[in-house]
Amino acid sequence: MKIVDVKTYVLGTPWRNITCVEVLTDEGVSGFGEVRMVNRTEALKGYLSEAVPNHVLGHDPMRIEDLTQRMYRNDYGRAGEVSMSALSAIEIACWDIMGKVLNKPVYQLLGGAVRDRIKAYANGWYTVERTPEEFHRAARRVVEKGYQALKLDPFGAGFYELERAEKHKAVALVEAVRDAIGPEAELLIEMHGRFNPATAIEMARLLEPFEPSWIEEPVPPENLAALKKVANRVSIPVATGERIHARHEFREIFELQAADIIQPDITQMGGLMEAKKLAAWAESYYVLVAPHNVGGPISTAAALHFAASTPNFKIQEHFNDFADSWVKTAAPGNPEVVDGYFALPQGPGLGVRFDPDVAREHPQERIFFNLYAENWHLRQAQQPAKGDESCK
Ligand SMILES: O=C(O)[C@H](O)[C@@H](O)[C@@H](O)[C@H](O)CO
């Protein structure tokens, strides 16, 4: 079997562009992969246009390890976000092909199920004004939908430090959310890599009464000694890793014991095989894995096949219940959350496919996402922040 073509579709929404690749073979079987880039969709398409003819076309899609070694090593340039996203999308599509050829769901090819259902947490649900009342109402909607876990970034604009008023506002938002979801649901705090260690530690201590299950990216991702400093001084588990794109770059996190949970993005760090290798490595440090997932149905399905087969998996991030309805309809077989859990994914392959007609109806948007701007979260409700031209 040989790969004869790779098609790329971009599904646009006001706040995210989702790139889907379809890998086609000479035997008529094809597979899908997907990735959501922040501000780099054009770069990804450009890289794919060079990498596909050089590394992918003519290759046997069933020789996945060989293909990814070729894309990783033979490329010579160091692995980065763009190249690893391209590699991951192709890799995931090859697993989809292999599952279809063998008539099995992908998780069975990854070792088989170690659980019967997969816990989800909701993200993207907070597209309302940043007031305790509005966040309370929005968080109620999440639990009413059955979710037993949700994540939020309660912090406003700013980097390294926060004004005292912002600190108090963050505490009020988290207090409202905890009140809305009750004592049993998990509350996850996103810091988006914006604080210096002192501020991260202070905020973690202020939020401790609301029993968050983790604080995420408390400091920017480049300095792991700073992360360790935070981990040593807070009593909430620390999560990180969505902006690490090569397995080897997790080594220092493990050696320093700087995090309790890692959050590899399977669509941006090498795909399913790479995520399985990373999880096995993490397990020897008793570190759990909660894959980052801001993607659509194909990215979610890939994460579910990983979750189904990985012992130290913790919980799966999911945006698609609270954003852009057409992202779900673009993907027949879209995995759904029921009572807070995904069922084991169905096969053969990933069990979900992509409908290019929906991408034609919702083409790529011109987005430049500015995460640290005031009200960035409103972008996800299709309301461009007033006066923030960088958003659109
Ligand atoms: O952990 C996560 O899901 C991400 O950090 C996420 O919150 C944002 O980065 C998202 O891309 C905003 O559009």
PDBQT file of the ligand as one rigid body, heavy atoms in Angstrom, charges set to zero:
ROOT
HETATM    1  O1  LIG A 401      -5.457  24.381  27.695  1.00  0.00    +0.000 OA
HETATM    2  C1  LIG A 401      -6.063  24.839  26.759  1.00  0.00    +0.000 C 
HETATM    3  O2  LIG A 401      -7.079  24.332  26.308  1.00  0.00    +0.000 OA
HETATM    4  C2  LIG A 401      -5.555  26.061  26.052  1.00  0.00    +0.000 C 
HETATM    5  O3  LIG A 401      -4.593  26.711  26.755  1.00  0.00    +0.000 OA
HETATM    6  C3  LIG A 401      -6.733  26.942  25.667  1.00  0.00    +0.000 C 
HETATM    7  O4  LIG A 401      -7.354  27.340  26.850  1.00  0.00    +0.000 OA
HETATM    8  C4  LIG A 401      -6.374  28.140  24.832  1.00  0.00    +0.000 C 
HETATM    9  O5  LIG A 401      -5.048  28.109  24.503  1.00  0.00    +0.000 OA
HETATM   10  C5  LIG A 401      -7.192  28.188  23.597  1.00  0.00    +0.000 C 
HETATM   11  O6  LIG A 401      -6.380  27.955  22.509  1.00  0.00    +0.000 OA
HETATM   12  C6  LIG A 401      -7.906  29.472  23.496  1.00  0.00    +0.000 C 
HETATM   13  O7  LIG A 401      -8.516  29.579  22.282  1.00  0.00    +0.000 OA
ENDROOT
TORSDOF 0
